[in-house]
Amino acid sequence: MSNVPQVIPDALRHDWRNLADLIEATAHRQVVPCFNGRDVSHAWWTSDNASERKEAARECGTCPIVNQCRQYGIDRPKEVGVYGGLTESERTKEAKR
């Protein structure tokens, strides 16, 4: 989905359970749209408005940790919001595959 090189700290490569730490550590060097991006509101990742969530999901395409975030969301289908470019309903469908 993304051609952005993945620069992930070695200390976090082994474990994606703590997604917040991964996002914060990565954001020190690169733009993570849901954390330090400036193109759309950070609130859109958990918005009640479907069009805002879709726009947030599109922004994930530029994220250096999109794959890890997506897997986190698929593994936790009850989490609210967009993870790795997928909305809640998209993650639920993906988890059933």
C-alpha positions as CSV (number, residue, x, y, z in Angstrom):
1,M,0.0,0.0,0.0
2,S,2.9,2.4,0.8
3,N,6.2,3.0,-0.9
4,V,7.5,4.8,2.1
5,P,10.6,3.2,3.6
6,Q,9.9,1.6,6.9
7,V,12.2,3.1,9.6
8,I,11.3,1.2,12.8
9,P,13.4,1.3,15.9
10,D,15.1,-2.1,16.6
11,A,13.7,-2.2,20.1
12,L,10.1,-2.2,18.7
13,R,10.6,-4.6,15.7
14,H,9.7,-7.7,17.7
15,D,6.4,-6.6,19.3
16,W,3.5,-4.7,17.8
17,R,1.3,-5.0,20.9
18,N,2.2,-1.6,22.0
19,L,1.2,0.3,18.9
20,A,1.2,3.7,20.7
21,D,4.9,3.4,21.5
22,L,5.7,2.4,17.9
23,I,3.8,5.4,16.6
24,E,5.5,7.8,19.0
25,A,9.0,6.4,18.4
26,T,8.5,6.5,14.6
27,A,7.0,10.0,14.7
28,H,10.3,11.4,16.0
29,R,11.8,10.7,12.6
30,Q,8.9,10.6,10.1
31,V,5.4,11.8,9.7
32,V,2.8,9.4,11.1
33,P,-0.5,10.9,9.7
34,C,-2.7,10.1,12.7
35,F,-0.1,11.4,15.2
36,N,1.9,14.3,13.7
37,G,0.4,14.7,10.3
38,R,-1.0,18.1,9.2
39,D,-3.2,17.3,6.2
40,V,-6.3,16.1,8.1
41,S,-7.6,16.4,11.7
42,H,-6.3,13.7,14.0
43,A,-9.9,13.3,15.3
44,W,-10.9,11.9,11.9
45,W,-9.4,8.5,12.7
46,T,-12.1,8.0,15.2
47,S,-14.8,10.3,13.8
48,D,-18.5,9.3,13.7
49,N,-18.5,10.8,10.2
50,A,-17.9,8.1,7.5
51,S,-16.4,10.5,5.0
52,E,-13.9,11.8,7.6
53,R,-12.9,8.2,8.4
54,K,-12.4,7.4,4.7
55,E,-10.2,10.5,4.3
56,A,-8.2,9.4,7.3
57,A,-7.8,5.9,5.8
58,R,-6.5,7.4,2.6
59,E,-3.9,9.4,4.6
60,C,-2.6,6.0,6.0
61,G,-1.2,5.3,2.6
62,T,1.8,7.6,3.4
63,C,2.5,6.1,6.8
64,P,5.8,4.3,7.4
65,I,4.1,1.9,9.9
66,V,0.9,1.2,7.9
67,N,1.4,-2.6,7.8
68,Q,2.0,-2.9,11.6
69,C,-1.0,-0.6,12.3
70,R,-3.2,-2.6,10.0
71,Q,-2.3,-5.9,11.6
72,Y,-2.9,-4.4,15.0
73,G,-6.4,-3.3,13.9
74,I,-7.2,-6.7,12.3
75,D,-6.1,-8.5,15.5
76,R,-8.3,-6.2,17.6
77,P,-11.6,-5.8,15.6
78,K,-13.4,-4.2,18.5
79,E,-11.0,-1.2,18.5
80,V,-12.8,2.0,17.4
81,G,-11.5,3.9,14.4
82,V,-9.2,3.6,11.4
83,Y,-6.1,1.4,11.7
84,G,-3.7,0.9,8.8
85,G,-6.0,2.4,6.3
86,L,-9.0,0.2,7.2
87,T,-12.2,1.2,8.8
88,E,-13.8,-0.9,11.5
89,S,-16.0,-2.7,9.0
90,E,-13.1,-3.3,6.6
91,R,-11.0,-4.7,9.4
92,T,-13.8,-7.1,10.5
93,K,-14.1,-8.4,6.9
94,E,-10.3,-8.8,6.7
95,A,-10.2,-10.7,10.0
96,K,-12.6,-13.2,8.7
97,R,-10.3,-14.1,5.8
